[in-house]
Amino acid sequence: MKTTEADSFYDHLEKMSVNELLTNINKEDKTVPLAVEKAIPQIEKLVNETVTRLANGGRLFYLGAGTSGRLGIVDASECPPTYGIEHGIVIGLIAGGDEAIRKAVEFAEDDLQQAWLDLKQHNINSKDVVVGIAASGSTPYVIGALKKCNAENILTGCITCNAGSEMAAVANFPVEVIVGPEFVTGSTRMKSGTAQKLVLNMLSTAVMIKLGRVKGNKMVDMQLSNNKLVDRGAKMLMKNTGMQNYEEAKALLLKHGSVRKATEAYKK
């Protein structure tokens, strides 16, 4: 029995008050970081392997269906603006294609071949890393691709919330975060989804830091895509350089396009 499908520890949810519902959901949510903590040794191995490949021109692919696929797409889409990397270095793919980001596509996750076809559209190769994301650890869309990647000498990892899953057995570097039964039985968008998001945060953040995309504790390569980020960047530049005039710092930042480049230009 998959723990993600096991009966909730709570029953008669419809009879609970709103306060009871929220309190009990929160109680379950508190267990998730502790489950992630136990998986840190597995996450560390995946991070190290991913850093090595991206440093040598590889890319990071996330594969998933439903909530898992959407979480991968969110993480991938936030890497360019946060860390200034090119689009296409971290890529999220979801069963059913872009339509499935907003609306479930029936039976898309049951296709063993489609994910490999999706990867081939991006010219997947042995420099790359493919991380499958599936709370159940049994999603055919993901497992089919990981098996094909292994056969093609492409590094594979996974994030799952069940112990001893087929996906973990297939992946070179599995990450298993065992969060237990969901508050609403089988609703893996809850604790399992939270666990997957935490692991994805750790994976991409640690990788980008080790690739030099953070200096001190600042996102010095972030894209200046809105006024808030321009303001943040100008203040970072002032702190880095000792500049006193905000408008001058802002102008220098906008001229060079990033805190890193503006800082380097100023120090020359």
C-alpha positions in Angstrom: 0.0 0.0 0.0 1.4 3.4 -1.0 1.5 5.7 2.0 0.3 8.5 -0.3 -2.9 6.5 -0.9 -3.4 5.4 2.7 -6.4 6.5 4.7 -6.1 9.9 6.4 -5.4 10.0 10.1 -8.6 12.1 10.3 -12.2 11.1 9.6 -15.6 12.8 9.4 -13.9 15.9 7.9 -17.2 17.4 6.9 -18.2 17.5 10.6 -15.2 19.6 11.6 -15.4 23.3 12.2 -13.3 25.5 9.9 -10.9 26.1 12.8 -10.6 22.3 13.3 -9.9 21.8 9.6 -7.3 24.5 9.5 -5.6 23.4 12.7 -5.4 19.8 11.6 -4.2 20.6 8.1 -1.5 22.8 9.7 -0.6 20.0 12.1 0.0 17.7 9.2 1.9 20.3 7.2 4.4 20.7 10.1 5.6 17.1 9.5 6.8 17.8 6.0 10.1 19.7 6.7 11.1 16.9 9.1 10.5 14.3 6.3 12.5 16.5 3.9 15.4 16.7 6.5 15.7 12.9 6.4 16.2 13.0 2.7 19.1 15.6 2.7 21.8 13.0 2.0 19.9 11.9 -1.1 19.3 15.5 -2.2 23.0 16.3 -1.7 24.0 13.6 -4.1 21.6 14.8 -6.7 22.7 18.4 -6.3 26.4 17.5 -6.7 25.8 15.5 -9.9 23.6 18.2 -11.3 26.2 20.9 -10.6 28.9 18.9 -12.4 26.7 18.5 -15.5 25.4 22.0 -15.7 29.0 23.4 -15.3 29.9 21.4 -18.3 27.2 22.6 -20.6 24.3 20.3 -19.6 20.7 21.2 -18.8 18.3 20.2 -16.0 14.9 18.7 -17.0 12.0 18.1 -14.7 9.3 15.6 -15.7 6.0 15.1 -14.0 2.2 14.9 -14.3 -0.5 16.9 -12.6 0.7 18.8 -9.5 4.2 17.3 -9.8 4.6 18.5 -13.4 3.3 22.0 -12.5 5.7 22.2 -9.6 8.6 21.4 -11.9 7.5 24.0 -14.4 7.2 26.6 -11.7 10.8 25.9 -10.4 12.2 25.9 -14.0 10.4 29.1 -15.0 11.8 31.0 -11.9 15.4 30.2 -12.5 16.1 32.7 -15.3 14.6 35.8 -13.6 16.1 34.8 -10.2 19.6 33.8 -11.3 20.0 35.3 -14.8 20.6 32.0 -16.6 19.4 31.6 -20.1 16.0 30.2 -20.8 16.4 26.5 -21.7 19.0 25.6 -19.1 16.3 24.4 -16.6 13.2 23.0 -18.4 10.0 21.7 -16.9 7.8 19.2 -18.9 4.4 18.0 -18.0 2.3 15.1 -19.2 -0.3 16.5 -21.6 1.8 19.5 -22.7 1.2 23.1 -21.9 -2.5 22.6 -21.9 -2.1 20.5 -18.7 -0.6 23.4 -16.8 -4.1 24.8 -16.3 -6.4 21.9 -17.0 -6.0 18.2 -16.4 -5.5 16.1 -19.6 -7.1 12.7 -19.2 -4.8 9.7 -19.2 -1.8 11.8 -20.3 0.3 10.4 -17.4 -0.3 6.8 -18.5 1.7 7.1 -21.7 5.1 5.3 -21.3 6.5 6.8 -24.5 5.4 10.4 -24.6 7.9 11.9 -22.1 10.9 10.6 -24.1 9.4 12.1 -27.2 9.0 15.4 -25.3 12.6 15.2 -24.3 13.8 14.5 -27.8 12.1 17.8 -29.0 14.8 19.5 -26.8 17.6 17.4 -28.2 18.2 15.7 -24.9 21.8 14.3 -24.6 24.2 12.7 -22.2 25.3 16.1 -20.8 21.9 16.6 -19.3 20.1 15.6 -16.1 16.5 14.4 -16.0 14.6 14.5 -12.7 11.3 12.8 -12.5 8.7 14.1 -10.0 5.8 11.9 -8.9 4.4 11.6 -5.4 3.3 8.0 -6.1 6.6 7.0 -7.7 4.6 5.0 -10.3 3.7 7.5 -13.0 4.2 5.8 -16.4 5.0 9.1 -18.2 7.9 9.6 -15.9 9.1 6.1 -15.5 9.2 5.4 -19.2 11.4 8.4 -19.8 13.8 7.6 -16.9 14.3 4.1 -18.3 15.1 5.5 -21.8 17.4 8.1 -20.3 19.3 5.4 -18.4 19.7 3.4 -21.7 21.0 6.6 -23.4 23.5 7.3 -20.6 21.6 10.4 -19.4 21.8 11.0 -15.6 18.4 10.5 -13.9 17.0 11.6 -10.5 13.6 11.6 -9.0 11.5 13.1 -6.2 8.8 10.8 -4.7 6.8 10.5 -1.5 6.6 6.7 -1.3 9.2 4.3 -0.1 10.4 1.5 -2.4 8.7 2.9 -5.6 9.4 1.8 -9.1 10.5 5.3 -10.0 13.1 5.4 -7.2 14.4 2.0 -8.4 14.9 3.3 -11.9 16.5 6.6 -11.1 20.2 6.9 -10.6 19.8 9.4 -7.7 16.4 9.0 -6.1 15.0 11.4 -3.4 12.3 9.8 -1.2 10.4 12.1 1.1 8.0 10.0 3.1 5.3 12.3 4.3 2.7 9.7 5.2 -1.1 9.8 4.5 -2.7 13.0 3.3 -5.2 15.0 5.3 -7.7 14.3 2.6 -7.0 10.7 1.6 -5.0 10.6 -1.6 -4.9 14.3 -2.2 -1.2 14.5 -3.0 -1.3 18.2 -3.9 -1.2 18.7 -0.1 1.7 17.3 2.0 3.3 15.5 -1.0 3.2 18.6 -3.1 4.6 20.7 -0.3 7.5 18.2 0.1 8.2 18.3 -3.6 8.3 22.1 -3.7 10.7 22.2 -0.8 13.0 19.7 -2.5 12.9 21.6 -5.8 13.7 24.8 -3.9 16.7 23.1 -2.3 17.9 21.5 -5.6 17.7 24.5 -7.9 18.9 27.0 -5.2 21.9 24.9 -4.2 22.8 24.3 -7.8 22.7 27.9 -8.8 24.7 29.0 -5.7 27.4 26.4 -6.6 27.4 27.6 -10.2 28.3 31.1 -8.9 24.9 32.7 -9.4 24.8 34.1 -5.9 27.4 36.4 -4.3 27.3 36.7 -0.5 23.6 36.1 -0.1 22.4 38.2 -3.0 20.9 37.4 -6.4 23.5 39.5 -8.3 22.4 38.1 -11.7 18.7 38.6 -11.3 16.8 40.0 -14.3 15.6 43.5 -13.9 12.1 42.7 -15.0 10.0 45.1 -12.8 10.4 48.2 -10.7 10.7 46.2 -7.4 13.7 44.3 -8.8 15.3 47.5 -10.2 14.9 49.1 -6.8 16.4 46.1 -5.0 19.2 45.9 -7.5 20.1 49.6 -7.1 20.2 49.2 -3.3 22.4 46.1 -3.7 24.7 48.0 -5.9 25.0 50.8 -3.4 25.9 48.4 -0.7 28.5 46.6 -2.9 30.2 49.7 -4.1 29.7 52.3 -1.4 27.8 54.6 -3.9 25.8 57.2 -2.0 23.5 58.4 -4.7 20.5 56.2 -5.4 19.7 57.6 -8.8 23.3 57.2 -10.0 23.3 53.6 -8.8 20.0 53.0 -10.6 21.3 54.5 -13.8 24.5 52.4 -13.6 22.5 49.3 -12.9 20.1 49.8 -15.9 23.1 50.6 -18.2 24.8 47.3 -17.4 21.7 45.1 -16.9 22.7 43.3 -13.7 24.1 44.0 -10.2 27.2 41.9 -11.0 28.0 43.7 -14.2 27.3 47.1 -12.7 29.5 46.4 -9.7 32.3 45.2 -11.9 32.0 48.3 -14.1 32.1 50.6 -11.1 35.1 49.0 -9.6 37.1 49.3 -12.8 
